[in-house]
Amino acid sequence: MSLDDITRRIRAAETAAGREPGSVTLIAVSKVQPPGRVRAVLDRGQRVFGENYVQEAQGKWPGWRAAYPGVELHMIGPLQGNKAKAAAALFDAIHTLDRPSLATRLARLADADGRQPALFVQVNTGAEPQKAGVLPADADAFVAACRADGLRLDGAMCIPPEGEDATPHFRLLRSIAQANGLPGLSMGMSADFETAIAHGATHVRVGSAIFGARTNAAA
């Protein structure tokens, strides 16, 4: 599959759902991909990318941003508190706001720097013990606490349990977002982004369907 194929499928899914063309943002997940593959996608005009690791992103994106104006970088992996300052400086959006201590740290950074990335609250819709994210029952209180800290929240994010039907999780995330006035829905990956769009996704995170299998090898 290619970037063009994915883009066509996103546009078709928007139409099928009665959505405005271009209402869904494609985040090309470039973590642990060889540089040659990422440059090829940049050359095709893609400008929104997702990374899981702050250190990896720091090592490759400053140069690419200089060469390809208009790049938008999204943090989609778990964020350690000691990496919050670097992440807030590097990323345009952080999709993994998942605990009070991180919210407090990001609020302090925003106060100090006068700049805040777009923030998505990660919700653990499957209540999986090994997975990060606020439990659905705690989401309303967490959103309120973040706002009390002075944070501007832009949306909610989820990663449904592997092997399960994603539809109930997308519906749950949408209901939480609507109840809390969160306009963005970051949900849907390579295998289910069309279903996510049907349930209101504003951002879909697609990696392997664009780049192929991940590898640590350089290219």
GUKEVO-151733 format. One record per residue (C-alpha): residue number from 1; residue in three letters; x, y, z. Coordinates in steps of 0.5 Angstrom, whole numbers, plus 500, padded with zeros to 3 digits. Example, Ala and Ser with C-alpha at 12.3 -4.5 7.8 and 13.67 -1.06 7.14 Angstrom:
BEGIN
1 | ALA | 525 | 491 | 516
2 | SER | 527 | 498 | 514
***
This chain:
BEGIN
1 | MET | 500 | 500 | 500
2 | SER | 502 | 507 | 499
3 | LEU | 501 | 514 | 502
4 | ASP | 496 | 516 | 496
5 | ASP | 492 | 509 | 497
6 | ILE | 491 | 511 | 505
7 | THR | 489 | 518 | 503
8 | ARG | 484 | 516 | 498
9 | ARG | 481 | 511 | 503
10 | ILE | 481 | 517 | 508
11 | ARG | 477 | 521 | 503
12 | ALA | 473 | 516 | 501
13 | ALA | 471 | 514 | 509
14 | GLU | 470 | 522 | 510
15 | THR | 465 | 521 | 504
16 | ALA | 461 | 515 | 507
17 | ALA | 461 | 518 | 514
18 | GLY | 458 | 525 | 511
19 | ARG | 464 | 528 | 513
20 | GLU | 467 | 534 | 510
21 | PRO | 473 | 533 | 505
22 | GLY | 480 | 534 | 509
23 | SER | 476 | 534 | 516
24 | VAL | 481 | 528 | 518
25 | THR | 488 | 529 | 519
26 | LEU | 493 | 523 | 517
27 | ILE | 499 | 522 | 522
28 | ALA | 504 | 518 | 519
29 | VAL | 507 | 514 | 524
30 | SER | 515 | 514 | 523
31 | LYS | 518 | 511 | 529
32 | VAL | 523 | 507 | 528
33 | GLN | 523 | 507 | 520
34 | PRO | 529 | 508 | 516
35 | PRO | 531 | 515 | 514
36 | GLY | 530 | 513 | 507
37 | ARG | 523 | 511 | 508
38 | VAL | 521 | 517 | 511
39 | ARG | 524 | 522 | 506
40 | ALA | 520 | 519 | 501
41 | VAL | 514 | 520 | 504
42 | LEU | 516 | 527 | 506
43 | ASP | 517 | 528 | 498
44 | ARG | 510 | 526 | 497
45 | GLY | 508 | 532 | 501
46 | GLN | 506 | 529 | 507
47 | ARG | 507 | 534 | 513
48 | VAL | 504 | 531 | 519
49 | PHE | 508 | 525 | 523
50 | GLY | 508 | 521 | 529
51 | GLU | 513 | 519 | 534
52 | ASN | 514 | 515 | 540
53 | TYR | 520 | 517 | 543
54 | VAL | 523 | 524 | 545
55 | GLN | 530 | 522 | 544
56 | GLU | 529 | 519 | 537
57 | ALA | 525 | 525 | 534
58 | GLN | 530 | 530 | 537
59 | GLY | 535 | 526 | 533
60 | LYS | 532 | 526 | 526
61 | TRP | 527 | 532 | 526
62 | PRO | 530 | 538 | 526
63 | GLY | 534 | 537 | 520
64 | TRP | 528 | 535 | 516
65 | ARG | 524 | 540 | 519
66 | ALA | 529 | 545 | 516
67 | ALA | 529 | 542 | 509
68 | TYR | 521 | 541 | 509
69 | PRO | 517 | 547 | 511
70 | GLY | 511 | 546 | 514
71 | VAL | 512 | 539 | 518
72 | GLU | 508 | 538 | 524
73 | LEU | 510 | 533 | 529
74 | HIS | 506 | 529 | 534
75 | MET | 508 | 525 | 540
76 | ILE | 504 | 519 | 540
77 | GLY | 508 | 515 | 545
78 | PRO | 508 | 515 | 553
79 | LEU | 511 | 521 | 555
80 | GLN | 516 | 521 | 561
81 | GLY | 516 | 526 | 566
82 | ASN | 523 | 528 | 565
83 | LYS | 522 | 528 | 558
84 | ALA | 516 | 533 | 558
85 | LYS | 520 | 540 | 557
86 | ALA | 524 | 537 | 551
87 | ALA | 517 | 534 | 548
88 | ALA | 513 | 541 | 549
89 | ALA | 519 | 544 | 545
90 | LEU | 519 | 539 | 540
91 | PHE | 512 | 537 | 539
92 | ASP | 506 | 541 | 536
93 | ALA | 501 | 536 | 539
94 | ILE | 502 | 531 | 545
95 | HIS | 497 | 525 | 545
96 | THR | 499 | 522 | 551
97 | LEU | 497 | 526 | 557
98 | ASP | 495 | 521 | 562
99 | ARG | 496 | 523 | 569
100 | PRO | 496 | 529 | 574
101 | SER | 503 | 529 | 575
102 | LEU | 505 | 530 | 567
103 | ALA | 499 | 535 | 567
104 | THR | 502 | 539 | 572
105 | ARG | 509 | 539 | 569
106 | LEU | 506 | 541 | 562
107 | ALA | 502 | 547 | 565
108 | ARG | 508 | 549 | 569
109 | LEU | 512 | 549 | 562
110 | ALA | 506 | 553 | 559
111 | ASP | 506 | 558 | 564
112 | ALA | 514 | 559 | 563
113 | ASP | 515 | 559 | 556
114 | GLY | 508 | 562 | 554
115 | ARG | 507 | 556 | 549
116 | GLN | 503 | 550 | 549
117 | PRO | 503 | 544 | 544
118 | ALA | 496 | 541 | 543
119 | LEU | 494 | 536 | 548
120 | PHE | 490 | 530 | 548
121 | VAL | 488 | 526 | 554
122 | GLN | 489 | 519 | 553
123 | VAL | 484 | 514 | 555
124 | ASN | 485 | 507 | 557
125 | THR | 478 | 505 | 554
126 | GLY | 479 | 497 | 555
127 | ALA | 482 | 498 | 562
128 | GLU | 488 | 494 | 561
129 | PRO | 493 | 494 | 567
130 | GLN | 499 | 494 | 562
131 | LYS | 497 | 500 | 558
132 | ALA | 497 | 508 | 560
133 | GLY | 491 | 512 | 560
134 | VAL | 486 | 515 | 564
135 | LEU | 481 | 510 | 566
136 | PRO | 474 | 512 | 563
137 | ALA | 471 | 513 | 570
138 | ASP | 476 | 518 | 572
139 | ALA | 476 | 522 | 565
140 | ASP | 471 | 527 | 567
141 | ALA | 475 | 529 | 573
142 | PHE | 482 | 529 | 570
143 | VAL | 479 | 533 | 565
144 | ALA | 477 | 538 | 570
145 | ALA | 483 | 538 | 574
146 | CYS | 487 | 539 | 567
147 | ARG | 483 | 545 | 566
148 | ALA | 484 | 548 | 573
149 | ASP | 491 | 547 | 572
150 | GLY | 490 | 552 | 566
151 | LEU | 491 | 547 | 561
152 | ARG | 488 | 548 | 554
153 | LEU | 485 | 541 | 552
154 | ASP | 484 | 539 | 545
155 | GLY | 482 | 532 | 544
156 | ALA | 482 | 525 | 547
157 | MET | 486 | 519 | 544
158 | CYS | 485 | 511 | 545
159 | ILE | 488 | 505 | 543
160 | PRO | 483 | 499 | 543
161 | PRO | 485 | 493 | 546
162 | GLU | 489 | 488 | 541
163 | GLY | 484 | 483 | 538
164 | GLU | 478 | 486 | 540
165 | ASP | 473 | 490 | 536
166 | ALA | 475 | 497 | 536
167 | THR | 468 | 500 | 535
168 | PRO | 465 | 500 | 542
169 | HIS | 472 | 503 | 544
170 | PHE | 471 | 509 | 539
171 | ARG | 464 | 510 | 541
172 | LEU | 466 | 510 | 548
173 | LEU | 472 | 515 | 547
174 | ARG | 467 | 520 | 543
175 | SER | 462 | 520 | 548
176 | ILE | 467 | 522 | 553
177 | ALA | 470 | 527 | 549
178 | GLN | 463 | 530 | 547
179 | ALA | 461 | 530 | 555
180 | ASN | 468 | 534 | 556
181 | GLY | 467 | 539 | 550
182 | LEU | 474 | 536 | 547
183 | PRO | 473 | 537 | 539
184 | GLY | 479 | 532 | 537
185 | LEU | 479 | 525 | 537
186 | SER | 485 | 521 | 536
187 | MET | 483 | 514 | 534
188 | GLY | 484 | 509 | 529
189 | MET | 491 | 506 | 526
190 | SER | 493 | 502 | 520
191 | ALA | 487 | 496 | 521
192 | ASP | 481 | 500 | 523
193 | PHE | 482 | 508 | 521
194 | GLU | 476 | 507 | 517
195 | THR | 472 | 505 | 522
196 | ALA | 475 | 510 | 527
197 | ILE | 473 | 516 | 521
198 | ALA | 466 | 513 | 521
199 | HIS | 465 | 514 | 529
200 | GLY | 468 | 521 | 529
201 | ALA | 476 | 521 | 529
202 | THR | 479 | 527 | 527
203 | HIS | 486 | 524 | 527
204 | VAL | 488 | 517 | 525
205 | ARG | 495 | 514 | 526
206 | VAL | 498 | 510 | 520
207 | GLY | 505 | 507 | 520
208 | SER | 506 | 500 | 517
209 | ALA | 500 | 501 | 512
210 | ILE | 505 | 507 | 509
211 | PHE | 512 | 505 | 511
212 | GLY | 512 | 498 | 511
213 | ALA | 514 | 494 | 517
214 | ARG | 518 | 497 | 522
215 | THR | 526 | 496 | 523
216 | ASN | 532 | 499 | 526
217 | ALA | 536 | 499 | 520
218 | ALA | 538 | 505 | 517
219 | ALA | 537 | 507 | 510
***
